[in-house]
Amino acid sequence: MENIEYKDWLKSLKFADDVAIETITGGYVLRKVARLTKTQIVLDNCQKFYISSGLLVGGSPYRRTSIIPVTAEIKEVMERSTLIYNIRKSHLYDISTESLRKILSIIESEMR
């Protein structure tokens, strides 16, 4: 997103709009705009971001945290992350042998 487009997007935000925040691990968290002041965007978790730059108020100069628009790509990354987490925590010993064969077949066909 171009800088001018991004700044226009920041200025267009309204109460209850969805925004995304990139986490330190490269994932995303979705939040809602709780309120707006003249200079800041306050989210539902009380984090504050500057309207002028989208950067976290009081954020680290080493890790620049900013809000970004929620895109289809971000939603897919979040869904994949949730699916992988749920699959990894599954107790595979409770799954039938036939189902395990199908799962393995899917994994092998995707890895080619």
Residue pairs with C-beta under 8 A, 6 or more apart in sequence:
1 9
1 68
1 69
6 54
7 52
9 69
10 41
10 51
10 52
10 53
10 54
10 67
11 51
13 19
13 33
13 36
13 41
13 51
14 33
14 36
15 33
15 34
15 35
15 36
16 32
16 33
17 32
17 33
18 30
18 31
18 32
18 70
19 30
19 31
19 32
19 33
19 41
19 43
19 67
19 68
19 69
19 70
20 28
20 29
20 30
20 31
20 67
20 68
20 69
20 70
20 71
20 74
21 28
21 29
21 31
21 47
21 65
21 66
21 67
21 68
22 28
22 65
22 66
22 68
23 29
24 63
27 77
27 78
27 81
28 74
28 77
28 78
30 70
30 78
31 43
31 44
31 45
31 47
31 67
32 43
32 44
33 41
33 42
33 43
33 44
34 42
34 43
34 44
34 46
35 42
36 42
36 51
38 51
39 50
39 51
39 52
40 48
40 49
40 50
40 51
40 57
41 48
41 49
41 50
41 51
41 54
41 67
42 48
43 49
43 67
47 56
47 57
48 56
48 57
48 58
49 55
49 56
49 57
49 66
49 67
50 57
53 66
54 66
54 67
54 68
55 64
55 65
55 66
56 64
56 65
56 66
59 65
68 74
92 100
95 103
